[in-house]
Amino acid sequence: MATRLSADGRRLIQGFEGLSLRAYPDTSKGYSIGYGHFGVKAGDVISRDEAERLFDQDVLKYETAVALNAPRTTQPQFDAMTSLAYNIGTAGFASS
């Protein structure tokens, strides 16, 4: 049973998200940076190391949501579900 994102899962999510070291508009509600880290302001700039740190910080809540809602998964299933949760949010994942 998987409870942490694998290196393959990490590459999967980061590939889907893409990397932006400058803040970009992400919905009508605000800006994102790095690999989809939400809640920054226009004009913000970060390093690649900071983008990785933010990703690690963000992915933890999605790993937790998947582990709680789907406790018996293979690693590929866990990675795919964590990617889904990363995109639709923890509440969306829990109710899907």
Secondary structure, DSSP 8 states (H G I E B T S, - for coil): ---S--HHHHHHHHHHH--EEEEEE-STT-EEEETTEEEE-TT-B--HHHHHHHHHHHHHHHHHHHHHH--S--HHHHHHHHHHHHHHHHHHHHT-
